[in-house]
Amino acid sequence: MCLTVSNVRSATQWNWDGDLIEHGTIIKAARMIPGTNTRYEIDIREYIANKDNAVIRREIERIADGLGSADRGLFFSHKEGSFDFRMRTVTEHLAQRVTYVKGSRGFDSWLFPEETLEKGSGDCEDRAFLLASLMLSSGISSYVVRVALGRLYNQQSRESRDHVWVMYKNESGLWMLIEPLLHSKRARQQGEALRQKSARVATDTYEYVPYYVFNDSHVWSLKNNTIETAFLDYLHARRFWEEFDPEFAASVHNHIFDLALDKLSWSDLIYVKGVSVAMDINPATYDPRDHFDNGYIAEGWKGLNDNLTKKTLDGLARACHTVGDFYAHSSYAHFAKKDAQGRLVLFDGTLSDNQVARIPDYGSGDFDLHDTQRFTVNGTMCTMTKDEAIAYWNSRTLISGRFAQPGDPYQGTLEKLFISIPYQLRHGADFMPRACLPHHNEIAVDSGLDAGEKIPAKHKLYQDPRTYADQFTLRFNAALNHIKELYGIWSQ
């Protein structure tokens, strides 16, 4: 829920580690025995090559031989950032080494990683198996690698297709969705066109829904999927990627990053986008300071600056995501000044008189928290009167909405069941007043409005669609310009 969110949706209820181990991993009638009409059985986990597989290991050596001495050293090291670097490097190699070809085969025709390498082409499942195999052979633990079997939904057309992709838990503990189709020549060309503004920005949104995940050790089912059949029956009924145009790969993007980070290489940009998306789909790693929720303004800016000083792609991604959330979630844009071009004056981390058109006041005017018809509180925790809460937050100047608080009756199902605030924050001396904040959905401006579209039902700060849309434009452009500034600082 932020200005920087991608066209990818992957609901927070999925446990990418896997919930329940499936013991029946033998695929029946997988292939014909050469020279016969007899099909034989195989364990599905064999589609991910063993980390000691000599053919895949040789490919890893070839990848390393193409790196400079410093990068080669990092590739084989155990330094901070080395595992994420291996993932990016082998994924980039896959894009150059193996061409994507659209297939319409059942699981009985899947290629083994060695076959995909030799052929030099493959469809979504072939490339996913090879990518996972390369990651394991490079020294990445199978603990943080999953191949996902599921469906890809177009939320606009309501079409869906069976799909296979890779999940990787990066060094920050975020499960990142690695879409092999984004790492193809065609996707790269389309992505560069987007960055050069010579291609249309697509608005279709895609949701990845996993049914099973596996690595070289186990197959897991997921508790919250909608599959009611057994694993083997599920596989037999699938026609992976049949009659589906992978053109979407050029559209699954984060447009604000395409515009602001145009100096990054394509592979680095895809990684930055992946980290940003992962920050919104990983409930286990949720921290309100990363998203400027629950009034953590100063703390959020400290985290942003700390991430920038790391000089890593992960740090850049987190900082850029966070600054987007600042403009989307906080009250700054409501009170900020505009420059001669009508743009928001960018926030510098400490509010000053030359940044605001009026000093924030939450007890009067159009942001009056007395208005209980518009703004709620978490009544199970808020012990302040309205006037006490308003005085408290006026003294702190900027606010943001409460989110994922214990016992909040206004939380959605996902927040109640899958997201929690870190223990040290929930039990901090300053946490109770945060229950008196309005809810995140009541004051945040996370998305624009298409022509004729209504304001989100739970939003209460802006009642007029034009005002809401204007606020989104102001906030989007401020985040865009601020991210450009962050990249300049990061790249120095």
C-alpha positions as a printed NumPy array, in Angstrom:
array([[  0.   ,   0.   ,   0.   ],
       [  2.204,   2.808,  -1.207],
       [  2.956,   5.072,  -4.132],
       [  5.774,   2.804,  -5.235],
       [  3.851,  -0.454,  -5.319],
       [  4.223,  -2.475,  -8.49 ],
       [  1.633,  -3.898, -10.856],
       [  2.417,  -7.198,  -9.127],
       [  0.147,  -8.293,  -6.315],
       [  0.984, -11.258,  -4.141],
       [ -1.256, -11.431,  -1.119],
       [  0.33 , -11.284,   2.304],
       [ -1.284, -14.501,   3.484],
       [  1.152, -16.723,   1.602],
       [  3.813, -18.434,   3.65 ],
       [  6.531, -18.779,   1.015],
       [  8.492, -21.118,   3.286],
       [  5.665, -23.622,   2.8  ],
       [  3.149, -24.876,   5.347],
       [  2.764, -28.633,   5.03 ],
       [  5.294, -31.062,   3.536],
       [  3.882, -33.19 ,   0.727],
       [  5.292, -36.708,   0.856],
       [  3.898, -37.899,  -2.473],
       [  6.432, -36.261,  -4.773],
       [  6.574, -38.932,  -7.495],
       [  5.168, -37.756, -10.813],
       [  3.477, -40.544, -12.718],
       [  3.978, -40.997, -16.448],
       [  6.597, -38.296, -16.585],
       [  8.412, -39.429, -19.762],
       [  8.761, -42.207, -22.294],
       [ 11.638, -44.62 , -21.852],
       [ 13.694, -44.162, -25.064],
       [ 12.693, -46.69 , -27.722],
       [  9.523, -47.718, -25.914],
       [  5.994, -46.542, -25.32 ],
       [  6.459, -46.997, -21.616],
       [  6.381, -43.995, -19.31 ],
       [  8.439, -43.94 , -16.161],
       [  8.081, -42.147, -12.857],
       [ 10.282, -39.398, -11.448],
       [ 10.507, -37.335,  -8.297],
       [  9.486, -33.752,  -9.098],
       [ 12.374, -32.428,  -6.992],
       [ 14.81 , -33.745,  -9.621],
       [ 13.797, -30.864, -11.883],
       [ 15.978, -28.768,  -9.608],
       [ 19.507, -29.968, -10.184],
       [ 21.597, -31.019,  -7.22 ],
       [ 23.941, -28.247,  -6.103],
       [ 26.896, -30.506,  -6.962],
       [ 25.648, -31.253, -10.471],
       [ 28.777, -30.967, -12.639],
       [ 27.01 , -29.475, -15.673],
       [ 25.36 , -26.712, -13.657],
       [ 28.554, -26.173, -11.672],
       [ 30.493, -25.703, -14.901],
       [ 27.981, -23.049, -15.928],
       [ 28.57 , -21.269, -12.622],
       [ 32.31 , -21.248, -13.339],
       [ 31.625, -19.757, -16.757],
       [ 29.511, -17.051, -15.141],
       [ 32.297, -16.269, -12.689],
       [ 34.913, -16.202, -15.466],
       [ 32.957, -13.403, -17.129],
       [ 33.15 , -11.176, -14.057],
       [ 35.844,  -8.697, -13.148],
       [ 38.215,  -9.629, -10.355],
       [ 36.353,  -7.663,  -7.67 ],
       [ 32.957,  -9.054,  -8.679],
       [ 34.353, -12.569,  -8.953],
       [ 35.69 , -12.257,  -5.416],
       [ 32.29 , -11.104,  -4.161],
       [ 30.528, -13.862,  -6.105],
       [ 32.427, -16.58 ,  -4.245],
       [ 32.646, -14.826,  -0.875],
       [ 30.405, -14.916,   2.169],
       [ 30.469, -11.16 ,   2.694],
       [ 27.333,  -9.132,   3.287],
       [ 25.553,  -8.718,  -0.022],
       [ 27.341, -11.624,  -1.711],
       [ 24.315, -13.935,  -1.809],
       [ 22.026, -11.264,  -3.23 ],
       [ 24.77 , -10.521,  -5.764],
       [ 24.891, -14.195,  -6.78 ],
       [ 21.126, -14.208,  -7.302],
       [ 21.26 , -11.086,  -9.483],
       [ 24.25 , -12.382, -11.425],
       [ 22.828, -15.804, -12.271],
       [ 19.45 , -14.275, -13.12 ],
       [ 21.1  , -11.823, -15.496],
       [ 23.061, -14.708, -17.011],
       [ 19.847, -16.637, -17.554],
       [ 18.396, -13.676, -19.459],
       [ 21.369, -13.665, -21.842],
       [ 21.981, -17.406, -22.067],
       [ 18.476, -18.872, -22.422],
       [ 15.855, -17.44 , -24.748],
       [ 12.241, -17.479, -23.649],
       [  9.947, -19.468, -25.934],
       [  6.228, -19.717, -25.386],
       [  5.184, -23.291, -24.722],
       [  1.987, -25.246, -24.398],
       [  3.298, -28.413, -22.837],
       [  2.061, -30.386, -19.891],
       [  4.292, -31.232, -16.956],
       [  5.247, -34.488, -18.644],
       [  7.377, -32.495, -21.093],
       [  9.257, -30.305, -18.647],
       [ 12.962, -29.978, -19.427],
       [ 15.68 , -30.727, -16.935],
       [ 18.078, -27.824, -16.277],
       [ 20.858, -29.45 , -18.294],
       [ 18.495, -29.834, -21.259],
       [ 17.444, -26.192, -21.075],
       [ 21.092, -25.127, -21.047],
       [ 21.909, -27.277, -24.048],
       [ 18.839, -26.17 , -25.968],
       [ 19.419, -22.5  , -25.116],
       [ 15.701, -21.823, -24.788],
       [ 12.73 , -22.785, -22.665],
       [  9.365, -21.71 , -21.412],
       [  8.457, -20.416, -17.961],
       [  8.861, -23.661, -16.043],
       [ 12.106, -24.673, -17.808],
       [ 13.704, -21.328, -17.027],
       [ 12.423, -21.376, -13.438],
       [ 13.962, -24.811, -12.822],
       [ 17.254, -23.717, -14.348],
       [ 17.327, -20.47 , -12.384],
       [ 16.715, -22.277,  -9.086],
       [ 19.438, -24.812,  -9.98 ],
       [ 21.951, -22.058, -10.787],
       [ 21.164, -20.283,  -7.537],
       [ 21.772, -23.437,  -5.486],
       [ 24.949, -24.296,  -7.363],
       [ 26.299, -20.786,  -6.759],
       [ 26.205, -21.467,  -3.026],
       [ 22.815, -20.024,  -2.127],
       [ 21.105, -22.249,   0.439],
       [ 18.   , -24.166,  -0.585],
       [ 16.517, -22.783,   2.633],
       [ 15.919, -19.482,   0.805],
       [ 14.944, -20.814,  -2.646],
       [ 11.522, -22.012,  -3.74 ],
       [ 10.005, -22.843,  -7.103],
       [  6.322, -21.895,  -6.942],
       [  3.561, -23.71 ,  -8.82 ],
       [  0.401, -21.682,  -9.073],
       [ -1.638, -19.288, -11.163],
       [ -1.202, -15.804, -12.523],
       [ -4.349, -13.675, -12.478],
       [ -5.014, -10.561, -14.528],
       [ -7.24 ,  -8.613, -12.155],
       [ -8.638,  -6.44 , -14.961],
       [ -9.526,  -9.096, -17.551],
       [-10.077, -11.779, -14.864],
       [ -8.085, -14.209, -17.001],
       [ -5.784, -16.635, -15.259],
       [ -3.187, -19.155, -16.335],
       [ -1.053, -21.789, -14.669],
       [  2.429, -20.492, -14.053],
       [  5.795, -21.346, -12.48 ],
       [  8.161, -18.821, -10.929],
       [ 10.957, -18.57 ,  -8.336],
       [ 10.9  , -17.129,  -4.822],
       [ 14.117, -16.019,  -3.121],
       [ 14.541, -14.821,   0.464],
       [ 17.158, -12.086,   0.27 ],
       [ 19.691, -11.17 ,   2.92 ],
       [ 17.239,  -8.79 ,   4.569],
       [ 14.816, -11.654,   5.099],
       [ 12.36 , -10.581,   2.371],
       [ 10.825, -13.194,   0.096],
       [ 11.271, -11.737,  -3.391],
       [  9.303, -12.884,  -6.408],
       [ 11.77 , -13.64 ,  -9.222],
       [  9.822, -13.727, -12.474],
       [ 11.954, -15.423, -15.154],
       [  9.894, -13.756, -17.887],
       [ 11.146, -10.365, -16.744],
       [ 14.647, -11.614, -17.416],
       [ 14.38 , -12.064, -21.156],
       [ 15.507, -10.102, -24.18 ],
       [ 11.967,  -9.123, -25.05 ],
       [ 11.162,  -7.903, -21.545],
       [ 14.422,  -5.956, -21.41 ],
       [ 13.63 ,  -4.187, -24.677],
       [ 10.129,  -3.343, -23.539],
       [ 11.412,  -2.186, -20.161],
       [ 13.97 ,   0.118, -21.734],
       [ 11.22 ,   1.545, -23.935],
       [  9.181,   2.267, -20.821],
       [ 12.097,   4.099, -19.293],
       [ 12.568,   6.118, -22.472],
       [  8.816,   6.863, -22.49 ],
       [  8.454,   5.335, -25.956],
       [  6.163,   2.544, -24.764],
       [  2.707,   2.669, -23.239],
       [  2.466,   2.313, -19.492],
       [  0.132,  -0.618, -18.922],
       [ -2.227,  -0.515, -15.961],
       [ -3.148,  -4.187, -15.722],
       [ -2.461,  -5.697, -12.328],
       [ -1.309,  -9.28 , -11.908],
       [ -1.618, -11.438,  -8.837],
       [  0.599, -14.442,  -8.202],
       [ -1.251, -17.157,  -6.288],
       [  0.885, -20.154,  -5.235],
       [ -0.562, -23.609,  -4.665],
       [  2.668, -25.489,  -3.988],
       [  6.328, -24.566,  -3.507],
       [  9.328, -26.853,  -3.678],
       [ 13.105, -26.988,  -3.71 ],
       [ 15.574, -29.851,  -4.028],
       [ 14.586, -31.19 ,  -0.598],
       [ 10.851, -30.841,  -0.131],
       [  7.476, -30.049,  -1.68 ],
       [  5.139, -27.957,   0.469],
       [  1.455, -27.14 ,   0.138],
       [  0.138, -23.786,   1.332],
       [ -2.708, -23.573,   3.808],
       [ -4.473, -20.648,   2.235],
       [ -4.661, -21.85 ,  -1.347],
       [ -7.877, -22.829,  -3.079],
       [ -6.777, -26.225,  -4.374],
       [ -8.903, -29.066,  -3.09 ],
       [ -7.295, -31.877,  -5.061],
       [ -4.224, -33.897,  -4.186],
       [ -0.825, -32.749,  -5.442],
       [ -0.524, -35.307,  -8.238],
       [ -4.075, -34.66 ,  -9.428],
       [ -3.294, -30.948,  -9.477],
       [ -0.259, -31.531, -11.691],
       [ -2.109, -33.755, -14.129],
       [ -4.757, -31.086, -14.667],
       [ -2.311, -28.279, -15.419],
       [ -1.387, -26.873, -18.814],
       [  1.335, -24.45 , -17.881],
       [  1.312, -21.172, -19.787],
       [ -0.96 , -22.454, -22.509],
       [ -2.378, -19.751, -24.792],
       [ -1.022, -16.949, -22.631],
       [  0.818, -14.012, -24.155],
       [  3.85 , -13.17 , -21.987],
       [  3.731,  -9.569, -23.166],
       [  2.679,  -8.797, -19.598],
       [  6.325,  -9.136, -18.617],
       [  6.96 ,  -5.657, -19.977],
       [  4.114,  -4.264, -17.914],
       [  4.801,  -5.796, -14.518],
       [  6.742,  -2.804, -13.368],
       [  6.916,  -0.042, -10.857],
       [  6.533,   3.067, -12.966],
       [  7.884,   5.502, -10.405],
       [ 11.152,   3.533, -10.304],
       [ 11.274,   3.296, -14.114],
       [ 11.227,   7.086, -14.248],
       [ 13.414,   7.916, -11.257],
       [ 16.108,   5.235, -11.506],
       [ 16.736,   5.329, -15.246],
       [ 20.512,   5.257, -14.728],
       [ 20.449,   1.817, -13.115],
       [ 21.109,  -1.223, -15.277],
       [ 18.02 ,  -3.224, -16.184],
       [ 18.921,  -6.135, -13.909],
       [ 19.662,  -3.832, -10.958],
       [ 16.411,  -1.966, -11.551],
       [ 14.453,  -5.23 , -11.536],
       [ 16.109,  -6.163,  -8.239],
       [ 15.271,  -2.793,  -6.683],
       [ 11.655,  -3.21 ,  -7.772],
       [ 11.615,  -6.716,  -6.353],
       [ 12.812,  -5.535,  -2.934],
       [ 10.222,  -2.742,  -2.947],
       [  7.38 ,  -5.135,  -3.753],
       [  8.663,  -7.611,  -1.163],
       [  8.454,  -4.947,   1.546],
       [  4.693,  -4.861,   1.023],
       [  4.003,  -8.598,   0.706],
       [  6.017,  -9.974,   3.642],
       [  3.937,  -9.771,   6.828],
       [  6.593, -11.501,   8.924],
       [  9.043,  -8.64 ,   8.336],
       [  6.57 ,  -5.753,   8.657],
       [  7.916,  -2.754,  10.545],
       [  5.832,   0.456,  10.584],
       [  9.004,   2.54 ,  10.458],
       [  9.681,   1.187,   6.963],
       [  6.298,   2.477,   5.781],
       [  5.772,   5.628,   7.869],
       [  2.803,   4.029,   9.624],
       [  1.616,   4.682,  13.193],
       [  3.15 ,   8.139,  13.371],
       [  6.774,   6.924,  13.162],
       [  7.995,   9.946,  11.193],
       [ 11.395,  10.674,  12.747],
       [ 12.126,   6.971,  13.094],
       [ 11.244,   6.363,   9.444],
       [ 13.629,   9.055,   8.27 ],
       [ 16.426,   7.667,  10.409],
       [ 15.903,   4.265,   8.795],
       [ 15.845,   5.849,   5.346],
       [ 19.187,   7.578,   5.913],
       [ 20.692,   4.434,   7.431],
       [ 19.697,   2.462,   4.332],
       [ 21.246,   5.03 ,   2.009],
       [ 24.581,   4.925,   3.814],
       [ 24.847,   1.177,   3.199],
       [ 25.524,   1.873,  -0.509],
       [ 23.856,  -1.405,  -1.468],
       [ 21.029,  -2.051,  -3.922],
       [ 18.972,  -3.434,  -1.064],
       [ 19.529,  -0.229,   0.903],
       [ 18.646,   1.911,  -2.121],
       [ 15.446,  -0.058,  -2.698],
       [ 14.377,   0.26 ,   0.914],
       [ 15.125,   3.985,   1.03 ],
       [ 13.203,   4.625,  -2.187],
       [ 10.234,   2.568,  -1.014],
       [ 10.224,   4.41 ,   2.295],
       [ 10.285,   7.892,   0.786],
       [  7.364,   6.939,  -1.436],
       [  5.483,   5.81 ,   1.658],
       [  6.279,   9.081,   3.398],
       [  4.452,  11.123,   0.774],
       [  1.624,   8.581,   0.474],
       [  0.997,   7.944,   4.169],
       [  1.987,  11.021,   6.159],
       [  0.164,  14.32 ,   6.581],
       [  3.062,  16.294,   5.068],
       [  1.553,  16.789,   1.597],
       [ -1.659,  18.14 ,   3.125],
       [  0.162,  21.079,   4.725],
       [  3.256,  21.481,   2.515],
       [  4.129,  24.491,   0.398],
       [  4.293,  24.348,  -3.388],
       [  7.067,  25.8  ,  -5.511],
       [  6.686,  28.118,  -8.502],
       [  5.864,  25.145, -10.736],
       [  3.076,  23.987,  -8.414],
       [  5.084,  21.02 ,  -7.059],
       [  5.372,  20.06 ,  -3.411],
       [  8.457,  21.38 ,  -1.662],
       [ 10.413,  18.235,  -0.815],
       [ 10.705,  17.241,   2.818],
       [ 14.223,  17.331,   4.253],
       [ 13.685,  15.169,   7.322],
       [ 13.039,  18.001,   9.764],
       [  9.973,  20.164,   9.233],
       [ 10.753,  23.866,   8.876],
       [  8.607,  26.959,   8.268],
       [  9.771,  27.22 ,   4.641],
       [  8.319,  23.781,   3.923],
       [  4.732,  24.253,   5.097],
       [  2.006,  26.598,   3.951],
       [  0.417,  26.322,   7.41 ],
       [  1.479,  24.711,  10.655],
       [ -0.251,  21.299,  10.959],
       [ -3.252,  21.399,  13.267],
       [ -5.368,  18.307,  13.802],
       [ -8.029,  20.045,  15.89 ],
       [ -9.557,  22.374,  13.317],
       [-10.172,  22.884,   9.615],
       [-10.207,  20.038,   7.085],
       [ -8.009,  17.668,   9.124],
       [ -9.983,  17.856,  12.351],
       [ -9.683,  14.65 ,  14.35 ],
       [-12.712,  15.693,  16.403],
       [-14.792,  14.51 ,  13.441],
       [-15.71 ,  10.976,  14.509],
       [-17.757,  10.489,  11.337],
       [-14.53 ,  10.561,   9.348],
       [-11.715,   9.551,  11.687],
       [-11.698,   6.567,  14.044],
       [ -9.376,   5.501,  16.869],
       [ -8.324,   2.107,  18.15 ],
       [-10.72 ,   2.188,  21.08 ],
       [ -9.216,  -0.907,  22.714],
       [ -5.943,   0.953,  23.335],
       [ -6.562,   4.705,  23.03 ],
       [ -6.912,   6.109,  26.568],
       [ -6.651,   9.803,  25.651],
       [ -9.536,  12.182,  25.096],
       [ -9.821,  13.714,  21.65 ],
       [ -8.348,  17.005,  22.85 ],
       [ -5.459,  15.261,  24.603],
       [ -4.648,  13.217,  21.491],
       [ -4.834,  16.279,  19.233],
       [ -2.533,  18.261,  21.545],
       [ -0.09 ,  15.335,  21.644],
       [  0.113,  14.992,  17.871],
       [  0.109,  18.734,  17.197],
       [  3.284,  18.901,  19.293],
       [  4.86 ,  16.306,  17.002],
       [  3.682,  18.126,  13.856],
       [  3.413,  15.31 ,  11.276],
       [  1.324,  12.177,  11.619],
       [  0.469,   9.035,   9.691],
       [ -2.326,   6.516,  10.137],
       [ -2.365,   3.626,  12.566],
       [ -1.927,   0.182,  11.051],
       [ -1.762,  -3.441,  12.263],
       [ -2.341,  -2.465,  15.902],
       [ -3.455,  -5.165,  18.359],
       [ -7.186,  -5.219,  18.983],
       [ -8.029,  -2.546,  16.432],
       [-11.655,  -3.173,  15.408],
       [-11.115,  -1.33 ,  12.119],
       [ -8.397,  -3.629,  10.815],
       [ -8.93 ,  -5.752,   7.743],
       [ -8.733,  -9.538,   7.904],
       [ -5.183,  -9.711,   6.531],
       [ -3.895,  -7.224,   9.087],
       [ -5.583,  -9.067,  11.942],
       [ -4.366, -12.501,  10.942],
       [ -1.002, -12.031,   9.271],
       [  0.609,  -8.72 ,  10.242],
       [  1.891,  -7.626,  13.624],
       [  3.974,  -4.753,  14.896],
       [  7.422,  -5.732,  16.268],
       [  7.438,  -6.499,  19.984],
       [  9.803,  -3.692,  20.998],
       [  7.539,  -1.1  ,  19.378],
       [  4.264,  -2.523,  20.756],
       [  5.706,  -2.392,  24.257],
       [  7.422,   0.976,  23.904],
       [  6.439,   3.801,  26.272],
       [  5.253,   5.944,  23.335],
       [  3.071,   3.318,  21.65 ],
       [ -0.264,   3.912,  23.407],
       [ -0.881,   7.409,  21.938],
       [ -0.519,   5.905,  18.463],
       [ -3.813,   4.088,  19.04 ],
       [ -5.467,   7.52 ,  18.951],
       [ -4.34 ,   8.172,  15.368],
       [ -6.844,   7.858,  12.498],
       [ -6.607,   4.628,  10.544],
       [ -4.121,   4.358,   7.664],
       [ -6.882,   3.9  ,   5.087],
       [ -8.672,   7.04 ,   6.256],
       [ -5.839,   9.443,   5.477],
       [ -3.37 ,   7.719,   3.097],
       [ -3.326,   8.458,  -0.642],
       [ -1.868,   5.306,  -2.16 ],
       [ -3.268,   5.203,  -5.667],
       [ -4.595,   7.418,  -8.427],
       [ -8.113,   7.473,  -9.82 ],
       [ -9.079,   6.505, -13.333],
       [-11.727,   8.576, -15.091],
       [-15.041,   8.189, -13.28 ],
       [-13.519,   6.1  , -10.497],
       [-14.605,   6.772,  -6.915],
       [-12.399,   7.537,  -3.955],
       [-11.538,   4.343,  -1.996],
       [-14.457,   3.612,   0.297],
       [-12.441,   3.753,   3.528],
       [-10.673,   7.028,   2.687],
       [-12.061,   9.985,   4.673],
       [ -9.621,  12.884,   4.426],
       [-10.583,  13.99 ,   0.917],
       [-14.229,  13.787,  -0.049],
       [-14.022,  15.158,  -3.594],
       [-12.543,  12.831,  -6.272],
       [-10.766,  15.742,  -8.009],
       [ -9.093,  16.795,  -4.753],
       [ -8.051,  13.203,  -4.069],
       [ -6.677,  12.81 ,  -7.614],
       [ -4.789,  16.11 ,  -7.36 ],
       [ -3.261,  15.003,  -4.074],
       [ -2.121,  11.747,  -5.642],
       [ -0.446,  13.632,  -8.509],
       [  1.3  ,  15.981,  -6.087],
       [  2.507,  13.123,  -3.915],
       [  3.57 ,  10.926,  -6.826],
       [  5.663,  13.686,  -8.398],
       [  7.209,  14.6  ,  -5.045],
       [  8.188,  10.969,  -4.463],
       [  9.556,  10.739,  -8.012],
       [ 11.753,  13.817,  -7.6  ],
       [ 12.838,  12.778,  -4.125],
       [ 13.84 ,   9.295,  -5.308],
       [ 15.966,  10.911,  -8.014],
       [ 17.707,  12.898,  -5.266],
       [ 18.216,   9.746,  -3.194],
       [ 19.812,   7.975,  -6.141],
       [ 22.203,  10.908,  -6.599],
       [ 23.254,  10.632,  -2.943],
       [ 23.503,   6.831,  -3.095],
       [ 25.573,   6.764,  -6.27 ],
       [ 28.212,   9.249,  -5.109]])
